Amino acid sequence: MTTTVLLLGRTDAVVGEARLRLQAPGIEVLGGTGIDDVRSTLARTRVDHVIMGAGLDLDTRLDTVREIFRTSDTTTVHMKDSASGAAGFQPFVQAVLGGLTGQELP
């Protein structure tokens, strides 16, 4: 079974780069930059994990978590710290997904 992951970040560039680097068997990586992307993605597909970068403002992050939990009782949410900056997004995503799937990710 495929694990579906939705990466959320402030910009398409950071999310897009992370998506490109996470090519792994059995993992489908989707991307978005806000709550509208979350809503549309959850409306059309099952999402196992949402990973959010810290570039999204706090209200957006909180609204997004609320929307995910209101919509799905099986989706997990993981939020990155702000101290590591945009450069920390990729390592965070790799660590979270590696731990969840048991795979060593590129």
Backbone as a printed PyTorch tensor [residue, N CA C, xyz], in Angstrom:
tensor([[[  0.8380,  -1.1810,   0.0000],
         [  0.0000,   0.0000,   0.0000],
         [  0.8880,   1.2510,   0.0000]],

        [[  0.4960,   2.2240,  -0.7610],
         [  1.2460,   3.4670,  -0.8700],
         [  0.9630,   4.3710,   0.3280]],

        [[  2.0040,   4.9890,   0.8500],
         [  1.8820,   5.9860,   1.9050],
         [  1.8280,   7.3490,   1.2310]],

        [[  0.7660,   8.1010,   1.5120],
         [  0.5970,   9.4190,   0.9090],
         [  0.9650,  10.4900,   1.9200]],

        [[  1.8590,  11.3790,   1.4940],
         [  2.3810,  12.4340,   2.3550],
         [  2.1040,  13.7810,   1.7000]],

        [[  1.5970,  14.7190,   2.4740],
         [  1.3850,  16.0770,   1.9920],
         [  2.3810,  16.9840,   2.6970]],

        [[  3.2740,  17.5870,   1.9180],
         [  4.2470,  18.5400,   2.4550],
         [  3.6730,  19.9390,   2.3070]],

        [[  3.7130,  20.7070,   3.3830],
         [  3.2300,  22.0820,   3.3490],
         [  4.3490,  23.0310,   3.7310]],

        [[  4.5060,  24.0650,   2.9370],
         [  5.5180,  25.0700,   3.2080],
         [  5.0530,  26.4320,   2.7530]],

        [[  5.8400,  27.4270,   3.0880],
         [  5.4930,  28.8020,   2.7390],
         [  5.6120,  29.0580,   1.2430]],

        [[  6.5790,  28.3910,   0.5990],
         [  6.7700,  28.6150,  -0.8340],
         [  6.7650,  27.3020,  -1.6000]],

        [[  6.3470,  27.3840,  -2.8480],
         [  6.3760,  26.2120,  -3.7250],
         [  7.8030,  25.7210,  -3.9370]],

        [[  8.7700,  26.6330,  -3.9140],
         [ 10.1630,  26.2550,  -4.1800],
         [ 10.6840,  25.2800,  -3.1350]],

        [[ 10.4820,  25.5640,  -1.8710],
         [ 10.9690,  24.6860,  -0.8020],
         [ 10.2330,  23.3500,  -0.8440]],

        [[  8.9220,  23.4010,  -1.0020],
         [  8.1180,  22.1800,  -1.0520],
         [  8.4830,  21.3670,  -2.2890]],

        [[  8.6220,  22.0280,  -3.4240],
         [  8.9630,  21.3290,  -4.6690],
         [ 10.3050,  20.6340,  -4.6030]],

        [[ 11.2930,  21.2980,  -4.0260],
         [ 12.6190,  20.6890,  -3.8950],
         [ 12.5560,  19.4560,  -2.9970]],

        [[ 11.8290,  19.5570,  -1.9050],
         [ 11.6880,  18.4140,  -0.9920],
         [ 10.9830,  17.2580,  -1.6920]],

        [[  9.9620,  17.5610,  -2.4730],
         [  9.2360,  16.5110,  -3.2070],
         [ 10.1620,  15.7900,  -4.1770]],

        [[ 10.9810,  16.5370,  -4.8770],
         [ 11.8980,  15.9210,  -5.8420],
         [ 12.8930,  14.9870,  -5.1750]],

        [[ 13.3300,  15.3490,  -3.9880],
         [ 14.3330,  14.5460,  -3.2870],
         [ 13.7450,  13.3190,  -2.6040]],

        [[ 12.4410,  13.2520,  -2.4850],
         [ 11.8130,  12.1580,  -1.7430],
         [ 11.2020,  11.0970,  -2.6550]],

        [[ 11.8530,  10.8100,  -3.7100],
         [ 11.3930,   9.7570,  -4.6030],
         [ 11.7480,   8.4230,  -3.9590]],

        [[ 10.7510,   7.7070,  -3.4550],
         [ 10.9970,   6.4250,  -2.8030],
         [  9.8370,   5.4860,  -3.1120]],

        [[ 10.1290,   4.2160,  -3.2550],
         [  9.0620,   3.2540,  -3.5320],
         [  8.0160,   3.2540,  -2.4150]],

        [[  6.7680,   3.2310,  -2.8050],
         [  5.6830,   3.1460,  -1.8430],
         [  5.3040,   4.4410,  -1.1640]],

        [[  5.9330,   5.5490,  -1.5670],
         [  5.6020,   6.8510,  -0.9820],
         [  5.1840,   7.8070,  -2.0880]],

        [[  3.9970,   8.3630,  -1.9570],
         [  3.5310,   9.4040,  -2.8740],
         [  3.6030,  10.7240,  -2.1230]],

        [[  4.3550,  11.6690,  -2.6610],
         [  4.5510,  12.9560,  -1.9940],
         [  3.8120,  14.0440,  -2.7680]],

        [[  2.8860,  14.6900,  -2.0820],
         [  2.1260,  15.8080,  -2.6330],
         [  2.6210,  17.0820,  -1.9650]],

        [[  2.2670,  18.2210,  -2.5150],
         [  2.7370,  19.4760,  -1.9430],
         [  1.6650,  20.5290,  -1.8990]],

        [[  1.8790,  21.5260,  -1.0400],
         [  0.9610,  22.6410,  -0.9410],
         [  1.5600,  23.7610,  -0.1160]],

        [[  0.8660,  24.8970,  -0.1380],
         [  1.3740,  26.0680,   0.5810],
         [  0.3570,  26.6730,   1.5480]],

        [[ -0.7630,  26.0300,   1.7460],
         [ -1.7370,  26.5950,   2.6780],
         [ -2.9550,  25.7330,   2.8610]],

        [[ -3.8990,  26.2630,   3.6030],
         [ -5.0780,  25.4950,   3.9820],
         [ -5.9580,  25.1320,   2.7940]],

        [[ -5.9940,  25.9780,   1.7610],
         [ -6.7850,  25.6310,   0.5790],
         [ -6.2260,  24.3930,  -0.1070]],

        [[ -4.9090,  24.2640,  -0.1400],
         [ -4.2840,  23.0690,  -0.7070],
         [ -4.6120,  21.8400,   0.1380]],

        [[ -4.6370,  22.0090,   1.4480],
         [ -4.9950,  20.9060,   2.3400],
         [ -6.4230,  20.4560,   2.0650]],

        [[ -7.3280,  21.3990,   2.0100],
         [ -8.7430,  21.0630,   1.7700],
         [ -8.9300,  20.3300,   0.4470]],

        [[ -8.3290,  20.8460,  -0.6110],
         [ -8.5240,  20.2100,  -1.9130],
         [ -7.8730,  18.8340,  -1.9710]],

        [[ -6.7210,  18.6810,  -1.3400],
         [ -6.0480,  17.3820,  -1.3320],
         [ -6.8470,  16.3660,  -0.5370]],

        [[ -7.3080,  16.7290,   0.6530],
         [ -8.0890,  15.8020,   1.4730],
         [ -9.4240,  15.4500,   0.8260]],

        [[ -9.9560,  16.3530,   0.0110],
         [-11.2250,  16.0790,  -0.6750],
         [-11.0740,  15.0450,  -1.7870]],

        [[ -9.8710,  14.9360,  -2.3440],
         [ -9.7080,  14.0350,  -3.4840],
         [ -8.9050,  12.7690,  -3.1880]],

        [[ -8.2100,  12.7210,  -2.0470],
         [ -7.3960,  11.5360,  -1.7700],
         [ -7.1840,  11.3460,  -0.2750]],

        [[ -6.8460,  10.1400,   0.0940],
         [ -6.4890,   9.8290,   1.4820],
         [ -5.0550,  10.2930,   1.7130]],

        [[ -4.8190,  10.9870,   2.8020],
         [ -3.4740,  11.4590,   3.1520],
         [ -3.0970,  10.8110,   4.4840]],

        [[ -1.9630,  10.1240,   4.4860],
         [ -1.5190,   9.4600,   5.7100],
         [ -0.8160,  10.4220,   6.6570]],

        [[  0.0290,  11.2860,   6.1020],
         [  0.8480,  12.1720,   6.9250],
         [  0.9300,  13.5520,   6.2900]],

        [[  0.8140,  14.5800,   7.1270],
         [  1.0400,  15.9550,   6.7020],
         [  2.2640,  16.4480,   7.4580]],

        [[  3.2150,  17.0200,   6.7190],
         [  4.4150,  17.5760,   7.3270],
         [  4.4580,  19.0560,   6.9580]],

        [[  4.4800,  19.8980,   7.9930],
         [  4.4460,  21.3450,   7.7870],
         [  5.7690,  21.9960,   8.1460]],

        [[  6.1970,  22.8870,   7.2820],
         [  7.3530,  23.7120,   7.5810],
         [  6.9500,  24.8490,   8.4920]],

        [[  7.9310,  25.5050,   9.0700],
         [  7.6720,  26.5830,  10.0180],
         [  7.4920,  27.9370,   9.3390]],

        [[  7.6450,  27.9910,   8.0240],
         [  7.4780,  29.2530,   7.3130],
         [  6.0370,  29.7220,   7.2740]],

        [[  5.1120,  28.7900,   7.4410],
         [  3.7010,  29.1750,   7.5060],
         [  3.4640,  29.8750,   8.8390]],

        [[  2.6750,  30.9560,   8.8210],
         [  2.4480,  31.6690,  10.0730],
         [  1.6390,  30.8090,  11.0430]],

        [[  1.7260,  31.1340,  12.3040],
         [  1.1390,  30.3100,  13.3510],
         [ -0.3630,  30.0960,  13.1610]],

        [[ -1.0970,  31.1450,  12.8190],
         [ -2.5420,  30.9920,  12.6310],
         [ -2.8550,  30.0140,  11.5020]],

        [[ -2.0990,  30.0870,  10.4220],
         [ -2.2960,  29.1670,   9.3040],
         [ -1.9980,  27.7410,   9.7420]],

        [[ -0.9260,  27.5600,  10.4920],
         [ -0.5660,  26.2150,  10.9700],
         [ -1.6640,  25.6530,  11.8660]],

        [[ -2.1590,  26.4680,  12.7780],
         [ -3.2060,  26.0010,  13.6890],
         [ -4.5070,  25.7100,  12.9520]],

        [[ -4.8960,  26.5850,  12.0330],
         [ -6.1010,  26.3540,  11.2310],
         [ -5.9620,  25.0890,  10.3920]],

        [[ -4.7600,  24.8560,   9.8940],
         [ -4.5060,  23.6770,   9.0710],
         [ -4.6440,  22.4070,   9.8990]],

        [[ -4.0600,  22.3960,  11.0790],
         [ -4.1830,  21.2290,  11.9620],
         [ -5.6510,  20.9680,  12.2900]],

        [[ -6.3700,  22.0170,  12.6220],
         [ -7.8020,  21.8870,  12.9300],
         [ -8.5540,  21.2810,  11.7490]],

        [[ -8.2840,  21.7700,  10.5480],
         [ -8.9600,  21.2690,   9.3510],
         [ -8.6340,  19.7960,   9.0990]],

        [[ -7.3830,  19.4280,   9.2650],
         [ -6.9830,  18.0370,   9.0420],
         [ -7.6980,  17.1200,  10.0310]],

        [[ -7.6860,  17.4780,  11.3020],
         [ -8.3060,  16.6200,  12.3070],
         [ -9.8270,  16.6030,  12.1940]],

        [[-10.4010,  17.6600,  11.6780],
         [-11.8450,  17.6940,  11.4530],
         [-12.2240,  16.7940,  10.2650]],

        [[-11.3400,  16.7210,   9.2940],
         [-11.6160,  15.9890,   8.0550],
         [-11.2380,  14.5160,   8.1250]],

        [[-10.1770,  14.1930,   8.8630],
         [ -9.6570,  12.8280,   8.8710],
         [ -9.3200,  12.3730,  10.2820]],

        [[ -9.6390,  11.1120,  10.5560],
         [ -9.2510,  10.5600,  11.8550],
         [ -8.0690,   9.6020,  11.7230]],

        [[ -7.4380,   9.5990,  10.5440],
         [ -6.2930,   8.7150,  10.3270],
         [ -5.0240,   9.4550,   9.9050]],

        [[ -5.1230,  10.7430,   9.6280],
         [ -3.9770,  11.5200,   9.1680],
         [ -3.1650,  12.0340,  10.3600]],

        [[ -1.8420,  11.8390,  10.3070],
         [ -0.9750,  12.4000,  11.3420],
         [ -0.4190,  13.7330,  10.8620]],

        [[ -0.0680,  14.5980,  11.8070],
         [  0.4610,  15.9190,  11.4910],
         [  1.7950,  16.0970,  12.2110]],

        [[  2.7930,  16.5850,  11.4660],
         [  4.1320,  16.7970,  12.0060],
         [  4.5600,  18.2170,  11.6480]],

        [[  4.9990,  18.9920,  12.6510],
         [  5.3620,  20.3910,  12.4250],
         [  6.8260,  20.6230,  12.7780]],

        [[  7.5270,  21.2370,  11.8320],
         [  8.9510,  21.5320,  11.9870],
         [  9.1480,  22.7700,  12.8600]],

        [[ 10.2930,  22.8080,  13.5400],
         [ 10.6470,  23.9910,  14.3260],
         [ 10.9890,  25.1580,  13.3990]],

        [[ 11.0390,  26.3320,  13.9500],
         [ 11.4110,  27.4930,  13.1250],
         [ 12.9010,  27.7920,  13.1850]],

        [[ 13.5860,  27.3250,  14.2040],
         [ 15.0010,  27.6490,  14.3950],
         [ 15.8950,  27.1240,  13.2790]],

        [[ 15.5570,  25.9810,  12.6960],
         [ 16.4220,  25.3910,  11.6680],
         [ 16.2260,  26.0090,  10.2850]],

        [[ 15.2360,  26.8700,  10.1310],
         [ 15.0270,  27.5850,   8.8750],
         [ 14.6560,  26.6910,   7.7080]],

        [[ 14.6150,  27.2850,   6.5320],
         [ 14.2300,  26.5490,   5.3230],
         [ 15.1840,  25.3980,   5.0320]],

        [[ 16.4550,  25.5600,   5.3720],
         [ 17.4340,  24.5000,   5.1290],
         [ 17.1430,  23.2540,   5.9580]],

        [[ 16.4110,  23.4080,   7.0400],
         [ 16.0910,  22.2710,   7.8880],
         [ 14.8730,  21.4890,   7.4600]],

        [[ 14.1580,  21.9780,   6.4350],
         [ 12.9240,  21.3130,   6.0090],
         [ 13.1920,  19.9070,   5.4760]],

        [[ 14.1130,  19.7960,   4.5330],
         [ 14.4040,  18.4960,   3.9280],
         [ 14.8660,  17.4670,   4.9640]],

        [[ 15.8400,  17.7800,   5.8180],
         [ 16.2490,  16.8020,   6.8300],
         [ 15.1040,  16.4050,   7.7760]],

        [[ 14.2430,  17.3700,   8.1120],
         [ 13.1090,  17.0740,   8.9800],
         [ 12.1590,  16.0970,   8.2990]],

        [[ 11.8230,  16.3710,   7.0480],
         [ 10.9220,  15.4940,   6.3010],
         [ 11.5220,  14.0970,   6.1980]],

        [[ 12.7950,  14.0000,   5.8680],
         [ 13.4550,  12.6990,   5.7590],
         [ 13.4200,  11.9450,   7.0860]],

        [[ 13.6780,  12.6350,   8.1760],
         [ 13.6870,  11.9870,   9.4910],
         [ 12.2910,  11.4980,   9.8740]],

        [[ 11.2850,  12.3200,   9.6670],
         [  9.9260,  11.9260,  10.0070],
         [  9.4810,  10.7450,   9.1540]],

        [[  9.6410,  10.8650,   7.8420],
         [  9.2010,   9.7750,   6.9580],
         [ 10.0050,   8.5070,   7.1470]],

        [[ 11.2910,   8.6610,   7.3790],
         [ 12.1240,   7.4760,   7.6330],
         [ 11.6530,   6.7390,   8.8780]],

        [[ 11.3260,   7.4870,   9.9140],
         [ 10.8330,   6.8750,  11.1420],
         [  9.4720,   6.2370,  10.9760]],

        [[  8.6030,   6.8700,  10.1950],
         [  7.2570,   6.3530,  10.0100],
         [  7.2120,   5.1410,   9.0870]],

        [[  8.0740,   5.1200,   8.0880],
         [  8.0170,   4.0530,   7.0880],
         [  9.0880,   2.9770,   7.2820]],

        [[ 10.0750,   3.2600,   8.1030],
         [ 11.1740,   2.3070,   8.2830],
         [ 12.1280,   2.2670,   7.1100]],

        [[ 12.0310,   3.2360,   6.2090],
         [ 12.9160,   3.3080,   5.0350],
         [ 13.9840,   4.3630,   5.2510]],

        [[ 15.1500,   4.1130,   4.7050],
         [ 16.1600,   5.1690,   4.6550],
         [ 15.8870,   5.9600,   3.3830]],

        [[ 15.5880,   7.2300,   3.5490],
         [ 15.1980,   8.0490,   2.4030],
         [ 16.3680,   8.8560,   1.8890]],

        [[ 16.3630,   9.1090,   0.5620],
         [ 17.4640,   9.8710,  -0.0510],
         [ 17.5420,  11.2920,   0.4380]]])
